[in-house]
Amino acid sequence: MKNSEKIKLSKDIKENIETLKQRLPIEKSFDVIGRELIICENLDAYLLFIDGFAKDDVMLWILEVLQALNEDQVNTNTITMLMKQRIGYIEVETFSDLSQMETMVLAGAVALIVDGLEEGLIIDAREYPVRSPEEPDLEKVTRGSRDGLVETIVFNTALIRRRLRDPNLIFEIKSVGKRSRSDVVIAYLKDLADEKLVQEVKDKIDQVDVGALVMAEKTLEELIIKKHWYNPFPQIKFTERPDVVSAHLLEGHIAIIVDTSPSVMLLPVTMFHFTQHAEDYYQNVSVGTYTRWIRFIGMLSAFIIPPLWLLLVMNKEALPDFLQFLGPKEDSIIPLFLQLIILEIGLDLLRISSIHTPSALNTSLGIIGGLMLSEMAINVGLFIPETVLYMALAGIGTFATPSLEFAMAIRIFRLLLLLLTGLFNLWGFILALLIISIITFTTKSFKNAKPYTWPLIPFDGKALAHILFRMPIPKIGDKNK
């Protein structure tokens, strides 16, 4: 966001107050409070803050300090004296630009102006509403830390710093959005991250020209990463776990933290970053590898099983004897192709309904959607048991995908495979696979980063082994020393 025009602080406090009342909704918005004070019996001062952000005990203490001043202590160096001797609060700085002060006050700080002085004080006495760190619903583990990121940016940086007490860990803060002025932090390890990549991320964020980050990190993602509408692949990884953020920082990644959101963006990433989960590293090496392979099988089944089964049934006469059991034993009312499409839409409808259903009723929704409707549809003859079975397997595989964004990409590609296979048989299946392959291989990661399909293409055997097999922590940690 471009810097606002600077407005110099005047020595005349009345002029300053009038300027502030024109720029801020003082006396119009109940939470923007301007408090006129008299110190040293005859000297005017002005406090400006947002109700709900300022700590009451700190505000009372500031008032006591100001009212205890005498005339001998008030001169051209009053602000310096207050900052160094009287207001010994941790985060205090001077300002002479009203536009800078305006930004800080709207972010929750307290501003102090004294008549006759060309400098004021900004006291960072803000206290944001915050919930306690809880384990994220989308990234649960059976063993491991239960703290998760929250909506307050300072708490999130503290959770990450707690795990990486490294002087090379840098948190650079920027303001994005002409109206929202949202705090955005770029986190990286200076000695591990690519300097050019870090600079490109900074430049991209600086070039963002938008009124507000309405959907926080998701809005920012779409503004800094340009992608085609037809490509459902995620190009940034989201996480709500501070341990996952720390692990990626140790691998040289960059984290982008947006205030008011518990999700952190990680970049650059390849498609294989969306297949890994913290659970792998909280289990034994062999168990972690087994879990990872089961997840791979689930993801593959989510993508290929329903369209492949449809293709085989549509060409049953060409199947060998051991596959002749596939397909319905009797004709059904609805064609198999339409059954799979309806079930696909039904699964998505059930997922969307569960999001909007209160937690207390989710169990009832699952019973109605998963058991009663499917069983009744089979009994009535609308569906055959096989279509329900294979679509249920695909649904389980989808939910086994660690990344929600990558899981949705799999669903879109599965639907494309079903549509083209049902319409054009074998040639439709091949065409769909060709389209998906082209989209996959042409998807770009963030600038100057590794290709999206790395380490498979271009092939890197050692890196691929780290993806396919859960390596012991000492081997992974060697490169981070």
LINRANOR-V158032 format. One record per backbone hydrogen bond with DSSP energy under -1.0 kcal/mol. NH is the residue of the N-H (numbers start at 1). CO is the residue of the C=O. E is the energy in kcal/mol with one decimal. If there is no record, write none. Layout:
BEGIN
nh-><NH;NH>
co-><CO;CO>
e-><E;E>
END
This chain:
BEGIN
nh-><9;16;17;18;19;20;21;22;23;24;26;28;29;32;33;35;37;39;43;45;46;47;48;49;51;53;54;55;59;60;61;62;63;64;65;66;67;69;73;74;78;81;82;83;84;85;86;87;88;93;95;98;101;102;103;104;105;106;108;109;110;111;112;113;115;116;117;120;121;122;123;124;125;127;149;156;157;158;159;160;161;162;163;164;166;169;170;172;174;176;178;179;180;181;182;184;185;186;187;188;190;192;193;198;199;200;201;202;203;204;205;206;207;208;214;216;218;220;221;222;223;224;225;231;237;239;245;246;247;248;249;250;252;253;254;255;256;257;259;260;261;264;265;266;267;271;273;275;280;281;288;289;290;291;292;293;294;295;296;297;298;299;300;301;302;303;304;305;308;309;310;311;312;313;314;316;318;319;323;324;326;333;339;340;341;342;343;344;345;346;347;348;349;350;351;352;353;354;355;356;361;362;365;366;367;368;369;370;371;372;373;375;376;377;378;379;380;381;382;383;388;389;390;391;392;393;394;395;396;397;398;399;400;401;407;408;409;410;411;412;413;414;415;416;417;418;419;420;421;422;423;424;425;429;430;431;432;433;434;435;436;437;438;439;440;441;442;449;454;456;457;460;464;465;466;468;469;476;477;478;480;481>
co-><96;12;13;14;15;16;17;18;19;20;24;25;25;29;49;47;45;43;39;37;113;35;111;33;31;50;50;125;55;56;57;58;59;60;61;62;63;66;70;71;75;77;78;79;80;81;81;82;86;122;120;7;97;98;99;100;101;102;105;104;123;48;121;46;44;11;114;95;112;93;110;91;123;53;240;152;153;154;155;156;157;158;160;160;164;166;188;186;184;182;210;211;211;177;176;174;257;172;255;170;168;189;189;194;195;196;197;198;199;200;201;202;203;205;212;213;215;216;217;218;219;220;221;228;266;264;241;242;243;244;245;246;249;248;267;187;265;185;183;151;258;239;256;237;254;452;270;272;277;278;284;285;286;287;288;289;290;291;292;293;294;295;296;297;298;299;300;301;304;305;306;307;308;309;310;313;315;316;320;321;323;381;335;336;337;338;339;340;341;342;343;344;345;346;347;348;349;350;351;352;358;359;361;362;363;364;365;366;367;367;368;371;372;373;374;375;376;377;377;377;384;385;386;387;388;389;390;391;392;393;394;395;396;398;403;404;405;406;407;408;409;410;411;412;413;414;415;416;417;418;419;420;421;425;426;427;428;429;430;431;432;433;434;435;436;437;438;446;451;453;453;455;460;461;462;464;465;472;473;474;477;478>
e-><-2.6;-1.8;-2.7;-2.3;-2.1;-2.4;-2.4;-1.3;-1.4;-3.0;-2.1;-1.5;-3.0;-1.5;-2.6;-3.5;-2.9;-3.3;-2.5;-2.5;-2.6;-2.8;-2.4;-2.4;-3.4;-1.8;-1.5;-1.7;-2.2;-2.3;-1.8;-2.3;-2.1;-2.0;-2.1;-2.5;-2.4;-1.2;-1.4;-1.3;-1.9;-2.6;-3.0;-2.4;-2.3;-2.9;-1.3;-3.5;-1.5;-1.9;-1.8;-3.1;-2.0;-2.6;-1.8;-2.0;-2.7;-2.3;-1.7;-2.5;-2.8;-2.7;-2.7;-2.4;-2.7;-3.3;-1.6;-2.7;-2.3;-3.2;-3.5;-2.7;-2.1;-2.5;-2.9;-1.7;-2.3;-1.8;-2.1;-1.8;-2.9;-2.1;-1.0;-1.6;-1.6;-2.0;-3.0;-2.6;-2.7;-2.6;-2.6;-3.6;-1.7;-1.2;-2.4;-2.9;-3.2;-3.1;-3.4;-1.7;-3.0;-1.7;-2.9;-2.5;-2.4;-2.1;-2.2;-2.2;-2.7;-2.4;-2.2;-2.6;-1.7;-1.0;-1.5;-1.7;-1.8;-1.9;-2.4;-1.8;-1.2;-1.9;-2.0;-1.5;-2.0;-1.6;-1.8;-2.3;-2.1;-2.1;-2.3;-1.9;-1.6;-2.4;-3.5;-2.6;-2.6;-2.9;-2.7;-2.4;-1.4;-2.8;-2.5;-2.7;-2.2;-2.7;-1.4;-1.2;-1.5;-1.1;-3.6;-2.2;-2.4;-2.9;-2.1;-2.3;-2.5;-2.2;-2.2;-2.5;-2.5;-2.6;-2.5;-2.7;-2.2;-1.3;-2.5;-1.5;-2.5;-2.8;-2.3;-2.3;-2.4;-2.5;-2.3;-1.3;-1.6;-1.4;-1.7;-1.5;-1.6;-1.2;-2.2;-2.3;-1.8;-2.8;-2.5;-2.4;-2.4;-2.7;-2.6;-1.9;-2.5;-2.4;-2.3;-2.7;-2.5;-2.0;-1.3;-1.4;-1.8;-1.1;-2.2;-2.4;-2.1;-2.4;-3.1;-2.6;-1.4;-2.2;-2.2;-2.4;-2.6;-2.5;-1.8;-2.4;-2.5;-1.1;-1.9;-1.3;-1.4;-2.5;-2.8;-1.9;-2.0;-2.2;-2.0;-2.2;-2.4;-2.3;-2.0;-2.2;-1.2;-1.3;-2.2;-2.0;-1.5;-2.0;-1.9;-2.1;-2.3;-2.4;-2.3;-2.0;-2.4;-2.5;-2.5;-2.4;-2.3;-2.6;-1.9;-2.6;-1.9;-2.1;-2.5;-2.5;-2.5;-2.2;-2.3;-2.5;-2.6;-2.4;-2.4;-2.4;-2.4;-2.8;-1.5;-1.5;-1.4;-1.8;-1.7;-2.5;-2.7;-2.1;-1.3;-2.6;-2.3;-1.5;-2.9;-1.1;-1.5;-1.2>
END
